[in-house]
Amino acid sequence: MTAAPLRKDAARNWHRIVEVGRRLVEEGTPIQLNDVARAAEVGVATVYRHFPTPEALVEAIAVPGLEAQVARAEEALAGDDPWVSLRDFLYAAVEAQITDPSLPPVFASAESALPRTAELKERLVGMFGQLLERAHAAGVADPAVTTADLVPLMCGVMFAATVHPAPSAPDRVATARRYLTVLLDGLRTR
């Protein structure tokens, strides 16, 4: 069952709220829904009607990035070389998390506030597992390493890349790729 389309004024308010939320997330400012309402020039009740929690707003902001990651995973699954597909998907994942500040808190959260976010995260985990299984089946990835092992290791790569004193997002992406390469070298069978 899909939700009815929003009236024009409600859709306009939704977009204004999301724009303000995106700006706050990009600035690293914690989301306070009352502050979002003030900055979006809408009533507090309007914000809460669309987004009952700050987490729901952050997840709405992250949906395009999550959808892009799902599309990237689908491309990777269609690839011929299991190792290259897994590697390139993971490189794209760390780049997305470095360049889109809405993604890390969504991935770090154990519970999703929005059904769409939960669906996208579940699809990503499933496709990530399929990519790893393909690499195992091809004999190019250590069969002892599981998805459950790689998820926290990826979190470690992301953490290390963000605490590394890099002056810009491209520098942080390069650092994350370098750290991920070290991790992948340990995963790959010879």
Salt bridges, closest charged atoms under 4 A:
ASP9 OD2 - ARG7 NH2 2.93
GLU27 OE2 - ARG23 NE 3.65
ASP35 OD1 - ARG38 NH2 2.52
GLU41 OE1 - ARG16 NH2 3.33
GLU67 OE2 - ARG116 NH2 2.90
GLU74 OE2 - ARG123 NH2 2.63
GLU75 OE1 - ARG72 NH1 3.72
ASP88 OD1 - ARG87 NE 2.96
GLU119 OE2 - ARG116 NH1 3.02
